[in-house]
Each structure stands twice: as structure tokens, then as C-alpha cells.
Amino acid sequence: MDTVRKITNELAIAGQPTPGELQQLAEEGYRSVVNLRSFNEIGFLESEQQKIECLGLHYVNLPIQAENLSLNDMLPVLQQLDGLPKPMLVHCDSGIRSSIIVLMKIAIEQGIESENAFQKVVKLGLLNN
């Protein structure tokens, strides 16, 4: 799968996977898929949850908007990731939101305070805050 980028053994990011890529995720041992897209976004795969659950994977839709994304928007998403079976794919439309969330998760796991981790993401130019 060209669109999936494995970040750690537990976390991968991607833009919107195709139905065929969803099947491949299951075959590769992924256990959860987190979709950061909202249903009204162009290209939202309406059957994604059904397809993923039919493959025996966990599915969570946690829509966040990239514009003006704040630490307060991210914290509930990060908390929900902790309870999901790994390895997991976190995806959005282009991979930017998923990159932000995964970078934040890794930074916090490494002991960086959430506000400092947020500022590092801002400095990388992934957010316009």
C-alpha cells in the first residue's frame, strides 16, 4: 500500500484508503482504523465503517478539522487512541491531520508535556496556530 506510512510498530498514517486497501490492512495485521474525516468531506467513504468491521477490525470516526486545530481539539482524540487495539491506522483525506495526531501521541508518550508537543507541531508548520 503506497498511501500507508508506518510510523512505529503500533501506528501508521495515511490519506483516505481505498476499499481494496482496507482489505489489505486486515491482511497485514492491523487491528484498528481511526478516521479523522467528517462525513460531509468530499471523498468520505460512507461504507468504510461497515467494510472495516466486516474485516474484524475496530473502527472509530473522530472527525477533526485542520483549520484552527487546537490542543483542546486533539486531547480527546489522543485519549481514545490509547484504548484501541494496535497496530492501528490513523487516516484523513491527505495525511496531514493523521500526521499531527500521531506526532502528538508519540511526543506525549515520550514524556513531552502536551502543550510543548503541540508547539513542536506548530513549529513544523503542520498547523497555522
A tleap script that builds the chain and sets N, CA, C and O, in Angstrom:
source leaprc.protein.ff14SB
mol = sequence {
  NMET ASP THR VAL ARG LYS ILE THR ASN GLU
  LEU ALA ILE ALA GLY GLN PRO THR PRO GLY
  GLU LEU GLN GLN LEU ALA GLU GLU GLY TYR
  ARG SER VAL VAL ASN LEU ARG SER PHE ASN
  GLU ILE GLY PHE LEU GLU SER GLU GLN GLN
  LYS ILE GLU CYS LEU GLY LEU HIE TYR VAL
  ASN LEU PRO ILE GLN ALA GLU ASN LEU SER
  LEU ASN ASP MET LEU PRO VAL LEU GLN GLN
  LEU ASP GLY LEU PRO LYS PRO MET LEU VAL
  HIE CYS ASP SER GLY ILE ARG SER SER ILE
  ILE VAL LEU MET LYS ILE ALA ILE GLU GLN
  GLY ILE GLU SER GLU ASN ALA PHE GLN LYS
  VAL VAL LYS LEU GLY LEU LEU ASN CASN
}
set mol.1.N position { 0.839 -1.172 0.000 }
set mol.1.CA position { 0.000 0.000 0.000 }
set mol.1.C position { 0.886 1.238 0.000 }
set mol.1.O position { 1.608 1.501 0.962 }
set mol.2.N position { 0.824 1.960 -1.044 }
set mol.2.CA position { 1.665 3.145 -1.190 }
set mol.2.C position { 1.244 4.292 -0.279 }
set mol.2.O position { 2.076 5.109 0.116 }
set mol.3.N position { -0.043 4.357 0.057 }
set mol.3.CA position { -0.524 5.505 0.820 }
set mol.3.C position { -0.300 5.368 2.317 }
set mol.3.O position { -0.363 6.370 3.029 }
set mol.4.N position { -0.041 4.169 2.821 }
set mol.4.CA position { 0.140 3.949 4.252 }
set mol.4.C position { 1.605 4.109 4.611 }
set mol.4.O position { 2.484 3.518 3.983 }
set mol.5.N position { 1.851 4.915 5.629 }
set mol.5.CA position { 3.219 5.123 6.113 }
set mol.5.C position { 3.302 4.650 7.553 }
set mol.5.O position { 2.685 5.238 8.441 }
set mol.6.N position { 4.059 3.595 7.783 }
set mol.6.CA position { 4.228 3.048 9.113 }
set mol.6.C position { 5.177 3.963 9.890 }
set mol.6.O position { 6.317 4.174 9.478 }
set mol.7.N position { 4.701 4.504 11.014 }
set mol.7.CA position { 5.485 5.430 11.822 }
set mol.7.C position { 6.198 4.675 12.946 }
set mol.7.O position { 7.390 4.880 13.176 }
set mol.8.N position { 5.471 3.807 13.640 }
set mol.8.CA position { 6.032 2.915 14.652 }
set mol.8.C position { 5.428 1.533 14.405 }
set mol.8.O position { 4.658 1.351 13.462 }
set mol.9.N position { 5.769 0.575 15.237 }
set mol.9.CA position { 5.157 -0.748 15.093 }
set mol.9.C position { 3.665 -0.731 15.408 }
set mol.9.O position { 2.930 -1.633 15.006 }
set mol.10.N position { 3.220 0.298 16.127 }
set mol.10.CA position { 1.814 0.385 16.522 }
set mol.10.C position { 1.002 1.401 15.735 }
set mol.10.O position { -0.227 1.327 15.727 }
set mol.11.N position { 1.660 2.349 15.073 }
set mol.11.CA position { 0.951 3.458 14.450 }
set mol.11.C position { 1.367 3.669 13.002 }
set mol.11.O position { 2.551 3.676 12.664 }
set mol.12.N position { 0.348 3.841 12.155 }
set mol.12.CA position { 0.592 4.186 10.754 }
set mol.12.C position { -0.367 5.309 10.386 }
set mol.12.O position { -1.409 5.486 11.017 }
set mol.13.N position { 0.000 6.065 9.355 }
set mol.13.CA position { -0.834 7.171 8.885 }
set mol.13.C position { -1.104 7.004 7.396 }
set mol.13.O position { -0.383 6.300 6.689 }
set mol.14.N position { -2.161 7.667 6.939 }
set mol.14.CA position { -2.492 7.614 5.516 }
set mol.14.C position { -3.520 8.679 5.186 }
set mol.14.O position { -4.168 9.251 6.062 }
set mol.15.N position { -3.645 8.923 3.896 }
set mol.15.CA position { -4.790 9.650 3.386 }
set mol.15.C position { -5.938 8.647 3.304 }
set mol.15.O position { -5.852 7.565 3.884 }
set mol.16.N position { -6.994 8.986 2.603 }
set mol.16.CA position { -8.168 8.108 2.510 }
set mol.16.C position { -7.817 6.787 1.840 }
set mol.16.O position { -7.437 6.780 0.669 }
set mol.17.N position { -7.934 5.658 2.560 }
set mol.17.CA position { -7.672 4.363 1.923 }
set mol.17.C position { -8.826 3.962 0.995 }
set mol.17.O position { -9.979 4.336 1.213 }
set mol.18.N position { -8.490 3.206 -0.023 }
set mol.18.CA position { -9.494 2.669 -0.936 }
set mol.18.C position { -10.093 1.411 -0.310 }
set mol.18.O position { -9.513 0.860 0.626 }
set mol.19.N position { -11.243 0.944 -0.809 }
set mol.19.CA position { -11.796 -0.311 -0.285 }
set mol.19.C position { -10.809 -1.484 -0.387 }
set mol.19.O position { -10.768 -2.331 0.506 }
set mol.20.N position { -10.032 -1.540 -1.439 }
set mol.20.CA position { -9.036 -2.601 -1.576 }
set mol.20.C position { -7.934 -2.496 -0.539 }
set mol.20.O position { -7.438 -3.510 -0.047 }
set mol.21.N position { -7.551 -1.279 -0.208 }
set mol.21.CA position { -6.529 -1.078 0.820 }
set mol.21.C position { -7.042 -1.454 2.198 }
set mol.21.O position { -6.264 -1.885 3.050 }
set mol.22.N position { -8.350 -1.298 2.433 }
set mol.22.CA position { -8.922 -1.714 3.712 }
set mol.22.C position { -8.747 -3.216 3.901 }
set mol.22.O position { -8.393 -3.670 4.989 }
set mol.23.N position { -8.991 -3.983 2.853 }
set mol.23.CA position { -8.784 -5.438 2.894 }
set mol.23.C position { -7.320 -5.743 3.188 }
set mol.23.O position { -7.014 -6.628 3.987 }
set mol.24.N position { -6.441 -5.025 2.559 }
set mol.24.CA position { -5.005 -5.234 2.738 }
set mol.24.C position { -4.571 -4.920 4.177 }
set mol.24.O position { -3.683 -5.584 4.712 }
set mol.25.N position { -5.186 -3.919 4.800 }
set mol.25.CA position { -4.878 -3.601 6.194 }
set mol.25.C position { -5.141 -4.804 7.088 }
set mol.25.O position { -4.325 -5.145 7.944 }
set mol.26.N position { -6.283 -5.440 6.881 }
set mol.26.CA position { -6.622 -6.626 7.679 }
set mol.26.C position { -5.613 -7.741 7.435 }
set mol.26.O position { -5.174 -8.406 8.374 }
set mol.27.N position { -5.249 -7.940 6.183 }
set mol.27.CA position { -4.285 -8.986 5.846 }
set mol.27.C position { -2.911 -8.723 6.449 }
set mol.27.O position { -2.172 -9.664 6.739 }
set mol.28.N position { -2.560 -7.444 6.643 }
set mol.28.CA position { -1.260 -7.084 7.196 }
set mol.28.C position { -1.246 -7.039 8.723 }
set mol.28.O position { -0.222 -6.727 9.330 }
set mol.29.N position { -2.389 -7.354 9.342 }
set mol.29.CA position { -2.426 -7.461 10.797 }
set mol.29.C position { -2.866 -6.227 11.556 }
set mol.29.O position { -2.786 -6.204 12.784 }
set mol.30.N position { -3.328 -5.201 10.862 }
set mol.30.CA position { -3.848 -4.035 11.574 }
set mol.30.C position { -5.088 -4.453 12.345 }
set mol.30.O position { -5.841 -5.322 11.906 }
set mol.31.N position { -5.293 -3.831 13.490 }
set mol.31.CA position { -6.419 -4.193 14.336 }
set mol.31.C position { -7.437 -3.069 14.502 }
set mol.31.O position { -8.573 -3.312 14.909 }
set mol.32.N position { -7.030 -1.832 14.185 }
set mol.32.CA position { -7.934 -0.683 14.319 }
set mol.32.C position { -7.696 0.315 13.196 }
set mol.32.O position { -6.591 0.437 12.669 }
set mol.33.N position { -8.760 1.025 12.847 }
set mol.33.CA position { -8.683 2.126 11.883 }
set mol.33.C position { -9.392 3.322 12.503 }
set mol.33.O position { -10.538 3.228 12.942 }
set mol.34.N position { -8.683 4.450 12.529 }
set mol.34.CA position { -9.241 5.692 13.054 }
set mol.34.C position { -9.360 6.661 11.888 }
set mol.34.O position { -8.374 6.985 11.225 }
set mol.35.N position { -10.575 7.115 11.652 }
set mol.35.CA position { -10.872 8.036 10.560 }
set mol.35.C position { -11.083 9.422 11.152 }
set mol.35.O position { -11.999 9.620 11.951 }
set mol.36.N position { -10.259 10.370 10.776 }
set mol.36.CA position { -10.355 11.739 11.286 }
set mol.36.C position { -11.221 12.637 10.408 }
set mol.36.O position { -11.319 13.839 10.652 }
set mol.37.N position { -11.841 12.062 9.401 }
set mol.37.CA position { -12.642 12.848 8.459 }
set mol.37.C position { -14.083 12.967 8.921 }
set mol.37.O position { -14.590 12.085 9.614 }
set mol.38.N position { -14.743 14.050 8.543 }
set mol.38.CA position { -16.179 14.176 8.809 }
set mol.38.C position { -16.942 13.695 7.576 }
set mol.38.O position { -16.442 13.751 6.452 }
set mol.39.N position { -18.148 13.229 7.813 }
set mol.39.CA position { -18.937 12.609 6.749 }
set mol.39.C position { -19.237 13.548 5.591 }
set mol.39.O position { -19.518 13.088 4.484 }
set mol.40.N position { -19.183 14.860 5.826 }
set mol.40.CA position { -19.519 15.804 4.753 }
set mol.40.C position { -18.316 16.217 3.913 }
set mol.40.O position { -18.454 17.055 3.022 }
set mol.41.N position { -17.133 15.646 4.176 }
set mol.41.CA position { -15.963 15.948 3.359 }
set mol.41.C position { -16.068 15.228 2.011 }
set mol.41.O position { -16.551 14.098 1.933 }
set mol.42.N position { -15.614 15.891 0.972 }
set mol.42.CA position { -15.585 15.276 -0.351 }
set mol.42.C position { -14.670 14.055 -0.304 }
set mol.42.O position { -13.547 14.129 0.194 }
set mol.43.N position { -15.157 12.948 -0.820 }
set mol.43.CA position { -14.366 11.727 -0.862 }
set mol.43.C position { -14.491 10.847 0.367 }
set mol.43.O position { -13.829 9.812 0.445 }
set mol.44.N position { -15.335 11.236 1.348 }
set mol.44.CA position { -15.559 10.418 2.532 }
set mol.44.C position { -16.155 9.085 2.090 }
set mol.44.O position { -17.158 9.057 1.376 }
set mol.45.N position { -15.550 7.997 2.506 }
set mol.45.CA position { -16.003 6.660 2.127 }
set mol.45.C position { -17.112 6.225 3.078 }
set mol.45.O position { -16.839 5.777 4.192 }
set mol.46.N position { -18.362 6.357 2.639 }
set mol.46.CA position { -19.511 6.106 3.506 }
set mol.46.C position { -19.585 4.676 4.008 }
set mol.46.O position { -20.105 4.437 5.098 }
set mol.47.N position { -19.088 3.734 3.256 }
set mol.47.CA position { -19.166 2.323 3.660 }
set mol.47.C position { -17.930 1.871 4.439 }
set mol.47.O position { -17.776 0.684 4.724 }
set mol.48.N position { -17.055 2.807 4.781 }
set mol.48.CA position { -15.793 2.436 5.430 }
set mol.48.C position { -16.003 1.674 6.740 }
set mol.48.O position { -15.391 0.628 6.951 }
set mol.49.N position { -16.858 2.187 7.616 }
set mol.49.CA position { -17.069 1.523 8.893 }
set mol.49.C position { -17.561 0.093 8.695 }
set mol.49.O position { -17.051 -0.837 9.321 }
set mol.50.N position { -18.539 -0.078 7.836 }
set mol.50.CA position { -19.083 -1.410 7.585 }
set mol.50.C position { -18.012 -2.345 7.034 }
set mol.50.O position { -17.894 -3.484 7.487 }
set mol.51.N position { -17.235 -1.881 6.068 }
set mol.51.CA position { -16.193 -2.715 5.473 }
set mol.51.C position { -15.141 -3.112 6.513 }
set mol.51.O position { -14.722 -4.268 6.568 }
set mol.52.N position { -14.725 -2.160 7.326 }
set mol.52.CA position { -13.692 -2.426 8.327 }
set mol.52.C position { -14.201 -3.399 9.379 }
set mol.52.O position { -13.496 -4.337 9.751 }
set mol.53.N position { -15.402 -3.185 9.854 }
set mol.53.CA position { -15.941 -4.079 10.873 }
set mol.53.C position { -16.195 -5.482 10.324 }
set mol.53.O position { -16.052 -6.464 11.052 }
set mol.54.N position { -16.567 -5.586 9.054 }
set mol.54.CA position { -16.731 -6.906 8.422 }
set mol.54.C position { -15.399 -7.648 8.329 }
set mol.54.O position { -15.369 -8.878 8.296 }
set mol.55.N position { -14.308 -6.901 8.286 }
set mol.55.CA position { -12.972 -7.498 8.246 }
set mol.55.C position { -12.463 -7.858 9.637 }
set mol.55.O position { -11.369 -8.404 9.775 }
set mol.56.N position { -13.257 -7.553 10.677 }
set mol.56.CA position { -12.885 -7.880 12.040 }
set mol.56.C position { -12.003 -6.848 12.727 }
set mol.56.O position { -11.409 -7.130 13.768 }
set mol.57.N position { -11.915 -5.664 12.155 }
set mol.57.CA position { -11.105 -4.601 12.737 }
set mol.57.C position { -11.999 -3.635 13.514 }
set mol.57.O position { -13.202 -3.552 13.266 }
set mol.58.N position { -11.402 -2.914 14.447 }
set mol.58.CA position { -12.107 -1.866 15.174 }
set mol.58.C position { -12.091 -0.603 14.320 }
set mol.58.O position { -11.107 -0.305 13.642 }
set mol.59.N position { -13.201 0.134 14.365 }
set mol.59.CA position { -13.321 1.375 13.602 }
set mol.59.C position { -13.799 2.485 14.520 }
set mol.59.O position { -14.729 2.297 15.305 }
set mol.60.N position { -13.160 3.640 14.418 }
set mol.60.CA position { -13.605 4.815 15.154 }
set mol.60.C position { -13.522 6.013 14.212 }
set mol.60.O position { -12.513 6.217 13.536 }
set mol.61.N position { -14.589 6.795 14.176 }
set mol.61.CA position { -14.592 8.046 13.415 }
set mol.61.C position { -14.520 9.188 14.417 }
set mol.61.O position { -15.450 9.406 15.193 }
set mol.62.N position { -13.406 9.914 14.392 }
set mol.62.CA position { -13.169 11.040 15.293 }
set mol.62.C position { -12.886 12.278 14.444 }
set mol.62.O position { -11.733 12.690 14.319 }
set mol.63.N position { -13.927 12.874 13.858 }
set mol.63.CA position { -13.699 13.983 12.928 }
set mol.63.C position { -13.096 15.207 13.605 }
set mol.63.O position { -13.586 15.682 14.629 }
set mol.64.N position { -12.028 15.697 13.005 }
set mol.64.CA position { -11.413 16.951 13.427 }
set mol.64.C position { -11.137 17.770 12.174 }
set mol.64.O position { -10.886 17.222 11.101 }
set mol.65.N position { -11.185 19.057 12.322 }
set mol.65.CA position { -10.916 19.961 11.214 }
set mol.65.C position { -9.489 20.480 11.321 }
set mol.65.O position { -9.030 20.785 12.422 }
set mol.66.N position { -8.795 20.583 10.227 }
set mol.66.CA position { -7.415 21.043 10.233 }
set mol.66.C position { -7.319 22.540 10.512 }
set mol.66.O position { -6.344 22.997 11.110 }
set mol.67.N position { -8.311 23.299 10.091 }
set mol.67.CA position { -8.282 24.736 10.297 }
set mol.67.C position { -8.453 25.028 11.779 }
set mol.67.O position { -9.386 24.540 12.417 }
set mol.68.N position { -7.552 25.824 12.314 }
set mol.68.CA position { -7.622 26.261 13.711 }
set mol.68.C position { -7.677 25.109 14.705 }
set mol.68.O position { -8.326 25.212 15.746 }
set mol.69.N position { -7.012 24.034 14.392 }
set mol.69.CA position { -6.960 22.873 15.280 }
set mol.69.C position { -6.195 23.251 16.543 }
set mol.69.O position { -5.084 23.775 16.470 }
set mol.70.N position { -6.793 22.985 17.695 }
set mol.70.CA position { -6.175 23.358 18.959 }
set mol.70.C position { -5.816 22.111 19.762 }
set mol.70.O position { -6.235 20.999 19.441 }
set mol.71.N position { -5.042 22.326 20.797 }
set mol.71.CA position { -4.696 21.238 21.704 }
set mol.71.C position { -5.955 20.651 22.324 }
set mol.71.O position { -6.054 19.435 22.486 }
set mol.72.N position { -6.919 21.497 22.673 }
set mol.72.CA position { -8.178 21.014 23.257 }
set mol.72.C position { -8.956 20.132 22.291 }
set mol.72.O position { -9.681 19.239 22.729 }
set mol.73.N position { -8.823 20.361 20.987 }
set mol.73.CA position { -9.470 19.509 19.985 }
set mol.73.C position { -8.793 18.139 19.931 }
set mol.73.O position { -9.444 17.118 19.707 }
set mol.74.N position { -7.485 18.137 20.137 }
set mol.74.CA position { -6.703 16.916 19.967 }
set mol.74.C position { -6.733 15.986 21.166 }
set mol.74.O position { -6.694 14.767 20.997 }
set mol.75.N position { -6.800 16.526 22.363 }
set mol.75.CA position { -6.688 15.691 23.559 }
set mol.75.C position { -7.722 14.568 23.632 }
set mol.75.O position { -7.348 13.442 23.959 }
set mol.76.N position { -9.017 14.817 23.340 }
set mol.76.CA position { -9.971 13.708 23.369 }
set mol.76.C position { -9.652 12.629 22.323 }
set mol.76.O position { -9.851 11.440 22.573 }
set mol.77.N position { -9.162 13.044 21.165 }
set mol.77.CA position { -8.785 12.090 20.120 }
set mol.77.C position { -7.619 11.234 20.608 }
set mol.77.O position { -7.641 10.012 20.465 }
set mol.78.N position { -6.603 11.874 21.182 }
set mol.78.CA position { -5.435 11.156 21.683 }
set mol.78.C position { -5.822 10.169 22.777 }
set mol.78.O position { -5.280 9.065 22.828 }
set mol.79.N position { -6.747 10.545 23.650 }
set mol.79.CA position { -7.196 9.649 24.715 }
set mol.79.C position { -7.898 8.427 24.144 }
set mol.79.O position { -7.717 7.320 24.649 }
set mol.80.N position { -8.689 8.609 23.108 }
set mol.80.CA position { -9.392 7.467 22.512 }
set mol.80.C position { -8.440 6.508 21.826 }
set mol.80.O position { -8.697 5.304 21.790 }
set mol.81.N position { -7.337 7.020 21.278 }
set mol.81.CA position { -6.367 6.142 20.621 }
set mol.81.C position { -5.770 5.154 21.606 }
set mol.81.O position { -5.468 4.017 21.242 }
set mol.82.N position { -5.597 5.582 22.857 }
set mol.82.CA position { -4.977 4.724 23.864 }
set mol.82.C position { -5.736 3.428 24.081 }
set mol.82.O position { -5.128 2.395 24.361 }
set mol.83.N position { -7.051 3.467 23.956 }
set mol.83.CA position { -7.855 2.286 24.246 }
set mol.83.C position { -8.082 1.351 23.071 }
set mol.83.O position { -8.745 0.325 23.225 }
set mol.84.N position { -7.555 1.674 21.915 }
set mol.84.CA position { -7.802 0.859 20.729 }
set mol.84.C position { -6.718 -0.199 20.536 }
set mol.84.O position { -5.555 0.029 20.869 }
set mol.85.N position { -7.103 -1.354 19.997 }
set mol.85.CA position { -6.099 -2.394 19.706 }
set mol.85.C position { -5.104 -1.919 18.652 }
set mol.85.O position { -5.461 -1.206 17.714 }
set mol.86.N position { -3.882 -2.318 18.820 }
set mol.86.CA position { -2.796 -1.953 17.906 }
set mol.86.C position { -2.334 -3.197 17.162 }
set mol.86.O position { -2.536 -4.312 17.641 }
set mol.87.N position { -1.730 -3.026 16.022 }
set mol.87.CA position { -1.414 -1.778 15.322 }
set mol.87.C position { -2.667 -1.126 14.743 }
set mol.87.O position { -3.673 -1.780 14.469 }
set mol.88.N position { -2.560 0.196 14.568 }
set mol.88.CA position { -3.693 0.947 14.042 }
set mol.88.C position { -3.251 1.888 12.934 }
set mol.88.O position { -2.111 2.349 12.879 }
set mol.89.N position { -4.203 2.149 12.062 }
set mol.89.CA position { -4.028 3.152 11.019 }
set mol.89.C position { -4.863 4.357 11.402 }
set mol.89.O position { -6.044 4.226 11.725 }
set mol.90.N position { -4.250 5.530 11.365 }
set mol.90.CA position { -4.959 6.789 11.572 }
set mol.90.C position { -4.952 7.490 10.223 }
set mol.90.O position { -3.889 7.740 9.655 }
set mol.91.N position { -6.143 7.810 9.707 }
set mol.91.CA position { -6.182 8.436 8.381 }
set mol.91.C position { -7.108 9.631 8.332 }
set mol.91.O position { -8.001 9.797 9.163 }
set mol.92.N position { -6.862 10.463 7.322 }
set mol.92.CA position { -7.719 11.600 6.996 }
set mol.92.C position { -7.776 11.654 5.473 }
set mol.92.O position { -7.664 10.611 4.828 }
set mol.93.N position { -7.942 12.814 4.885 }
set mol.93.CA position { -8.006 12.862 3.429 }
set mol.93.C position { -6.622 12.883 2.794 }
set mol.93.O position { -6.387 12.197 1.799 }
set mol.94.N position { -5.704 13.663 3.358 }
set mol.94.CA position { -4.379 13.808 2.741 }
set mol.94.C position { -3.241 13.252 3.590 }
set mol.94.O position { -2.130 13.062 3.095 }
set mol.95.N position { -3.510 12.992 4.853 }
set mol.95.CA position { -2.484 12.504 5.762 }
set mol.95.C position { -1.947 13.567 6.703 }
set mol.95.O position { -1.159 13.247 7.592 }
set mol.96.N position { -2.350 14.828 6.536 }
set mol.96.CA position { -1.818 15.892 7.399 }
set mol.96.C position { -2.403 15.797 8.805 }
set mol.96.O position { -1.654 15.812 9.782 }
set mol.97.N position { -3.712 15.701 8.922 }
set mol.97.CA position { -4.322 15.585 10.256 }
set mol.97.C position { -3.835 14.332 10.969 }
set mol.97.O position { -3.548 14.361 12.166 }
set mol.98.N position { -3.745 13.232 10.227 }
set mol.98.CA position { -3.269 11.996 10.860 }
set mol.98.C position { -1.822 12.140 11.312 }
set mol.98.O position { -1.447 11.609 12.358 }
set mol.99.N position { -1.007 12.847 10.542 }
set mol.99.CA position { 0.384 13.095 10.944 }
set mol.99.C position { 0.436 13.890 12.235 }
set mol.99.O position { 1.215 13.570 13.133 }
set mol.100.N position { -0.382 14.916 12.335 }
set mol.100.CA position { -0.407 15.755 13.530 }
set mol.100.C position { -0.773 14.918 14.755 }
set mol.100.O position { -0.094 14.981 15.780 }
set mol.101.N position { -1.833 14.145 14.648 }
set mol.101.CA position { -2.296 13.346 15.787 }
set mol.101.C position { -1.247 12.320 16.198 }
set mol.101.O position { -0.970 12.162 17.387 }
set mol.102.N position { -0.663 11.626 15.234 }
set mol.102.CA position { 0.336 10.604 15.555 }
set mol.102.C position { 1.599 11.241 16.131 }
set mol.102.O position { 2.170 10.700 17.078 }
set mol.103.N position { 2.042 12.351 15.599 }
set mol.103.CA position { 3.204 13.044 16.170 }
set mol.103.C position { 2.937 13.482 17.608 }
set mol.103.O position { 3.804 13.351 18.473 }
set mol.104.N position { 1.753 13.995 17.857 }
set mol.104.CA position { 1.389 14.391 19.213 }
set mol.104.C position { 1.386 13.186 20.146 }
set mol.104.O position { 1.896 13.264 21.263 }
set mol.105.N position { 0.824 12.091 19.700 }
set mol.105.CA position { 0.755 10.884 20.532 }
set mol.105.C position { 2.153 10.393 20.886 }
set mol.105.O position { 2.426 10.079 22.044 }
set mol.106.N position { 3.024 10.326 19.911 }
set mol.106.CA position { 4.390 9.857 20.145 }
set mol.106.C position { 5.121 10.805 21.094 }
set mol.106.O position { 5.810 10.350 22.008 }
set mol.107.N position { 4.984 12.090 20.894 }
set mol.107.CA position { 5.666 13.067 21.746 }
set mol.107.C position { 5.207 12.937 23.199 }
set mol.107.O position { 6.027 12.956 24.117 }
set mol.108.N position { 3.915 12.807 23.400 }
set mol.108.CA position { 3.388 12.680 24.761 }
set mol.108.C position { 3.856 11.369 25.390 }
set mol.108.O position { 4.202 11.338 26.571 }
set mol.109.N position { 3.868 10.286 24.609 }
set mol.109.CA position { 4.362 9.001 25.122 }
set mol.109.C position { 5.834 9.090 25.517 }
set mol.109.O position { 6.282 8.362 26.403 }
set mol.110.N position { 6.583 9.967 24.872 }
set mol.110.CA position { 7.994 10.144 25.189 }
set mol.110.C position { 8.208 11.100 26.361 }
set mol.110.O position { 9.345 11.427 26.699 }
set mol.111.N position { 7.119 11.543 26.976 }
set mol.111.CA position { 7.225 12.366 28.164 }
set mol.111.C position { 7.187 13.860 27.928 }
set mol.111.O position { 7.398 14.636 28.860 }
set mol.112.N position { 6.927 14.276 26.716 }
set mol.112.CA position { 6.829 15.709 26.432 }
set mol.112.C position { 5.442 16.182 26.859 }
set mol.112.O position { 4.440 15.556 26.514 }
set mol.113.N position { 5.379 17.268 27.597 }
set mol.113.CA position { 4.093 17.842 28.009 }
set mol.113.C position { 3.247 18.124 26.769 }
set mol.113.O position { 3.776 18.514 25.729 }
set mol.114.N position { 1.946 17.927 26.881 }
set mol.114.CA position { 1.071 18.076 25.718 }
set mol.114.C position { 1.181 19.470 25.090 }
set mol.114.O position { 1.171 19.578 23.864 }
set mol.115.N position { 1.286 20.530 25.881 }
set mol.115.CA position { 1.401 21.879 25.319 }
set mol.115.C position { 2.715 22.039 24.557 }
set mol.115.O position { 2.742 22.666 23.498 }
set mol.116.N position { 3.799 21.480 25.083 }
set mol.116.CA position { 5.086 21.549 24.385 }
set mol.116.C position { 5.050 20.740 23.094 }
set mol.116.O position { 5.605 21.157 22.078 }
set mol.117.N position { 4.397 19.585 23.137 }
set mol.117.CA position { 4.263 18.766 21.929 }
set mol.117.C position { 3.472 19.525 20.871 }
set mol.117.O position { 3.815 19.500 19.689 }
set mol.118.N position { 2.412 20.198 21.305 }
set mol.118.CA position { 1.597 20.995 20.383 }
set mol.118.C position { 2.435 22.087 19.731 }
set mol.118.O position { 2.334 22.312 18.525 }
set mol.119.N position { 3.250 22.757 20.512 }
set mol.119.CA position { 4.095 23.826 19.973 }
set mol.119.C position { 5.110 23.282 18.966 }
set mol.119.O position { 5.441 23.963 17.995 }
set mol.120.N position { 5.605 22.068 19.187 }
set mol.120.CA position { 6.535 21.459 18.230 }
set mol.120.C position { 5.840 21.198 16.896 }
set mol.120.O position { 6.430 21.404 15.835 }
set mol.121.N position { 4.584 20.741 16.949 }
set mol.121.CA position { 3.808 20.506 15.732 }
set mol.121.C position { 3.584 21.830 14.998 }
set mol.121.O position { 3.670 21.885 13.771 }
set mol.122.N position { 3.299 22.879 15.741 }
set mol.122.CA position { 3.105 24.209 15.140 }
set mol.122.C position { 4.405 24.645 14.451 }
set mol.122.O position { 4.378 25.144 13.327 }
set mol.123.N position { 5.549 24.451 15.136 }
set mol.123.CA position { 6.834 24.856 14.572 }
set mol.123.C position { 7.190 24.075 13.314 }
set mol.123.O position { 7.914 24.577 12.454 }
set mol.124.N position { 6.682 22.840 13.203 }
set mol.124.CA position { 6.912 22.061 11.988 }
set mol.124.C position { 6.124 22.598 10.801 }
set mol.124.O position { 6.356 22.198 9.660 }
set mol.125.N position { 5.184 23.512 11.077 }
set mol.125.CA position { 4.391 24.093 10.001 }
set mol.125.C position { 3.163 23.273 9.637 }
set mol.125.O position { 2.543 23.512 8.601 }
set mol.126.N position { 2.804 22.306 10.483 }
set mol.126.CA position { 1.627 21.486 10.200 }
set mol.126.C position { 0.341 22.155 10.614 }
set mol.126.O position { -0.737 21.767 10.166 }
set mol.127.N position { 0.443 23.158 11.468 }
set mol.127.CA position { -0.725 23.904 11.932 }
set mol.127.C position { -0.469 25.389 11.714 }
set mol.127.O position { 0.677 25.836 11.674 }
set mol.128.N position { -1.538 26.133 11.576 }
set mol.128.CA position { -1.424 27.577 11.374 }
set mol.128.C position { -1.751 28.370 12.630 }
set mol.128.O position { -2.154 29.529 12.535 }
set mol.129.N position { -1.587 27.779 13.789 }
set mol.129.CA position { -1.947 28.463 15.041 }
set mol.129.C position { -0.870 29.412 15.482 }
set mol.129.O position { -1.010 30.068 16.514 }
savepdb mol mol.pdb
quit
